[in-house]
Amino acid sequence: MVLKDFRTRMRGHRSFILITAHLLVLILAVSGAYLFFVSQLTQTNNLEDRRLFGKAIFGLVVWIELVMVSFVAPALTSGAISNERERQTFDLLRVTLLPAGQLVLGKYLPGLLFIFLLLFTSIPLQAPAYLIGSATWQEIGLATLLLIVTAAAFSALGMLLSSLIRRTLIATALSYAITIFLVFGVPIIAMILLILFGTIYTGGFPENALITESVLIFIGWLLLAVTPLGTMIGTEYILIDQHNFFLAHIPLSNNTELVLVSPWILYLVFYLVFSVVAVWLSIQLVKRVDS
């Protein structure tokens, strides 16, 4: 069923149009950044500027891919089951010998594989940042891994809502609402809370409030680790500032440090668990007897 759905998807012209449009957007963005950098060479031509240019290309490509994943992944799965119900073919699928688990995975995996295809075709556009030397292969690999897990989680979210809600339009709209909140809403809320607590504790935390300070930092760290944008920015900052892939040392007001796990590790664990649970719940919903 996975091969059938994937072949059907790839035989249509929409898939090739989407892949071409995605690559064209990335090529235009990288070309525009390169032309802007070249135009500044007469004024600034040093190694530091080249490093910043490479980081800009790296961040730009990852940002565009994240936006692509956020909007394409839910769309590919949010109508997988609800469309069958609307076309009145869901009952026909249920009376076949196909188990509910294979049915859900057969709808889930083709869309996820297509997202992987989009991500892997855009990896060569990271070459300028790698050749300049500002982005290492570890950073490119880590960014790709985070995007893959994000695609799996958002596709699983769409599959869960499609299994839960009968109307495709409602399932798709709700998928987009949750995705946009995770990608854009949580960082905005975290920024507002940061400004708020920064205003309240302008003079720093009192000496007897070390536990309060640690708890607030830990809560903020968890908020950072559940949003793709915050995780990528936080992880990159730790890599540049502390040169550490796995741990982050957060200074406290009493001149001590709070050691926390890097955001990308928490992000991978959270969204992998979410993906598995969402797919499992989708299978249980498909198994249930309609009232």
Secondary structure, DSSP 8 states (H G I E B T S, - for coil): -HHHHHHHHHHSHHHHHHHHHHHHHHHHHHHHHHHHHHHTTTT--SHHHHHHHHHHHHHHHHHHHHHHHHHHHHHHHTTTTHHHHHTT-HHHHHTSS--HHHHHHHHHHHHHHHHHHHHHHTGGGGHHHHHHTSS-HHHHHHHHHHHHHHHHHHHHHHHHHHHH-S-HHHHHHHHHHHHHIIIIIHHHHHHHHHHHHHHHTTT---GGGHHHHHHHHHHHHHHHHTSHHHHHHHHHHHHHHH--SSEEEEE-TTS-EEEEE-HHHHHHHHHHHHHHHHHHHHHHHHHS---
